[in-house]
Amino acid sequence: MRRTEAWEILKYKEKRMEEKRKNIYEKLMQVQHELKTPKNNFNSFGKYKYRSCEDILEAVKPLLFKHGLALLLADSIEVEGLGDSGRFYVKATAILQSVDANEFERIEVCAYAREELEKRGMDGSQITGASSSYARKYALNGLFAIDDTKDSDVTNKHGKEKKDAEGVEVSDLVQAIDKVLSTAKTCMAHGIPKEALYEIVAKHNDGNCQAREIREVEVCQKVLIDFEALLV
């Protein structure tokens, strides 16, 4: 064995011993500091970038290996309410486990996503799968301190917009409706039936499935949340 190879092996062993001396919270702090999770997915209609659960996992796996950590993801179903009023929630748990033989340290973070009772064009397993992906993403966000909030300067118009007779900020509402329509096109491009999208709009818009007839920005925001959950 050449001297340089022996030196590299020695350096690697010393580094591993140093990692073993760290507790799991020190390791997690290092991972959080080093983790870069760019928003590689782009909603061309909504004009924003977003990251998926898969993006987070792809970015964090090399860091977990580097710091001697293992990540487990588990789902369970929980019911809130009784009888016909009960609603099903997918509980996703992200478990960070130290792999050192002399330690049994772990950190758990949970997140929930509510299953819709039904979505036209989607069977039960697809509904559960979409809720699982959504919940897992936010469990990982919590574990690795990933902030998914949008820049408030982008959405805050500082009260300068004109209002119509009902007090609705015209440009804000128009932009919100445009985002709903564009996100709907993205959903259909991903194979989601338009009937399922109509159903979501009608649910939040007093039974009216026409997005162009929405009169409140808040309704648009609720519709967008459901649309984006289909794309996770």
Steps between C-alpha positions, in 0.01 A plus 500: 500500500637840405561760770240739357231229508584409859485867595156540342370194685634635829338838440169330419511292821579807709210686343263211570614489864436872528151455355425223749585731789228744391150451631209484261403865549850615407481282189158638412629854542779423252256352250267799531794734445631315195169406339411684181158417356438713192150525362558302182135482396341796325132579465508684169148629540513604864849641438662350809748229584443226754676196643356153540557226754725327246713814462562514875592131521739523206681795657521364854611138437871579444506708819337222701769258382772754577385552859405142587124547501210300361162642403178302518156610383183339627129566448194423709132583469319688773130583525359817650129499584241227526272330251434667167657824625839333555786617280809303408848647543830358377761541772853498359791451738860581406740308726867596518711218647868493594673196348783485753509159663538641850209743473125477464403861446212607284295807417143484372297771326138454390273677253140442396301526177125451483362263241214626287192281521517461124661658197353443159741312280705368795450171681552447873865400473584810293330728753694341785825512302462873428429569868800289602738692271370831630533398866847349449626817336398712797638250751835530322466878496459496877786260560755679282378857567395564139287810455234468231335839551491746213661843502242735649624785281379308196142472622468816709386797288506736801138609448567679170261300282172637364178347634169425335157588636506205740838597643690221326852590391462466125858422398546260793185307408584491130849372576361241739248374242772490233712288732208262560443463125866450421548248779195314371673472161809362672288243682337386175843480337590254776198284416261626767141498363337840461192365679710461816609864467143620449401315815770676704393843373134428572585383852650836590286724275148429629437227245614704200769311310600796278829645621445825308196569717688487831456826689741461790876467509469270802294254293772498233761425765299204631455365148872537429591306814287207382632526143863501618434200725417304182841591354710393801 
